[in-house]
């Protein structure tokens, strides 16, 4: 027959174990979200008052910090209006992502590129304050940019549901608006 102190000791050990496991699971989720990210950047070109914003295909983008230091580079997609980031070593993962469904080898190449890029982005994305844009032989310097950051899934990363759970990431988002009338907007 168990004594009162044995029962209390068991419940204390169980509570401690549950707390420790919960802390480790949530801690891992938080760590993964802080060290892995994606960055979605839209591009817009304004040509005049009342004009509809235009896409800027194949524009080169240089991401700058507050004091003008170069943080990263990218290029706007030729078909869709978003920026593909150029990892200093892995390069542009876009071509690898297009080939990924065709073979296991292509998928492995894309996964490696994505892994490198997703751990590189959180190291600089928060520091972006401005960009230089080179488009059709013109350079737009120090265009101000505001970067938004979302990191809300780390609490539920462990839930085994199709639309909830999975390894958590931080999501960065920015819109680059280049005003071709001589004034740059944020």
N, C-alpha and C positions, 0 to 999 in steps of 0.2 A: 504494500500500500504506500502510495506516494505521500510524503509529508507536505505541509504547507510551503516550506522553504524550497523544496524540490520543484513544486509546481510553479512557484514564483520565479525560480531560476530558469525553468523551461520557457515560461512566457517572456521573461526578460531577454533570453538568448534568441528566441524567435523574433521578437520585436527588433532587436539589434540587427539580426540577419536581414530582415525585410528592409529596414532603414538603410543598411549598407548596400544591398542590391539595388534599391531604388536610387540611391545617390550615385552609384557607379553607372547605371543605365542612363540617368538624366545627365550626369557629368559627361559621359561619352557623347551624347547628343549635342550638348552645348559646345563641347570642344570641336566636334565635326562641323557644326554650323559656323563657328568662328574661323575655322581654318580652310573651309571650302566654300566657294561662291560662284555665282554666275553674274553676268553684267549685260543688261539689255540697253542698247543705246539707239534712239531714233534720231534721224537727221531731217532738218527742214531748211529750205531756202526761201526766204521772203524777198520778193522782187519789187514790191511797191505796196502802198496803202490799199487795202481792200482786195489785194491779189491772193489767190489760193496758194498755200505753201507748196513748193515743188520738191521732188526728190533730188538727191545729189548723188547719182551713181558714180562709183569709183573715186570718191573723194578720199584723200589721205587725211587722217586725223592724228594729231600729236597731243596726247593728254599731258597737261602741265599742272604742277603743284602751285601753291600760293606764290612762291618766289620765282616761278617760271622754270623750275627744273623739270626735265622730261621724265615722266613716270611710265608711259606706255605708248604704243602706236596701234593704229587700226586703219581699216579701209572700209568704206561703205559698200554694201552689196550692189552689184550691177542691176539686179532685178527687184529686190525688196528694199525697203527703206530702213535698213538697220546697219549697224557697224559690226564688222568682224574684227575681233582683237587678234593682234599678231604677237604671239608669245616669243620672247627673245630666243629660245632654243627650239621649241616645237613648231613655231610658225603659226600658220592659219589652219585651224582644225576643220574648216568648212569643207574642203575637198575630201578629207578623211571621213567626215560625217555622211557625205553623199554616197561614198563607196561602201560604208559599213554594212548595209543590208545584203551586199552581194556575196560575201564570204566571211569565214571565221577570221582569216588573216586581216582582212580590211577592218573588221569590227575590233580586233585587238589593237590595230594601229590607232583607230579613232579613240578607243577607251584610254590608251596611253596618253594621247594628245589631250583629251578632256581632263584626265587626272592632273597633268602638268598645269594646264590652264586654270583649272578650278582651285588649285592651291596657290597659284600666282596672283590671281585677282584680289583676294582680301589683303594682300600686302601693300597695295597702292590705291585701290578704288576710292577709299574714303578721303584720300588726299587731293583728289582732282578738284580744281577750282576754275580751270579755264582750259581751252583747247586752241590749237592752231589748226586751221583747215586749209588744205590745198585742193582747189577744185577748178578744173579747166584753166590751168596756168595762172590762176589767181590765188593769192594767199590772204586769208582772213586771220588776223593775229589776235590772240588773247580774247577769244570769244568766251564770255562767262558761262559757266555750267553749274547747275545744282544737281548733286547726286543724292538719290533717295536710297535708303537701306531698309530691307525687311528681313527679319530674322524671327519668325514666330513658330516655326514647325519643330524646333528642337525638343519641346515638351512631349510631342506625340509621335516622335520618329519610330518608336517601338511598336505602335499599333499595327496589327497585321490585317489591314484593310487595303483594297486597291487604290483608293483616292486619299488615304491618310497613311502616314507612316513612310518608311523608306529612310535612307540616310538624309539628314537635314542639311540644307545649304542656306547661306545668306544670299539674298537677291539684291543686287544693285540695279538701279534704273536711272537713266538720264535722257534728256532730250536736248540735242544741240540745234539751236536756231541761229542760222546765219542770215543776217539782214543785208541784202545786196544793195540797199539804198544808202549805205555808208554808216549805219548805226547797228551794232550787234545787240541782240536781246538775249535774255536768259531763259 
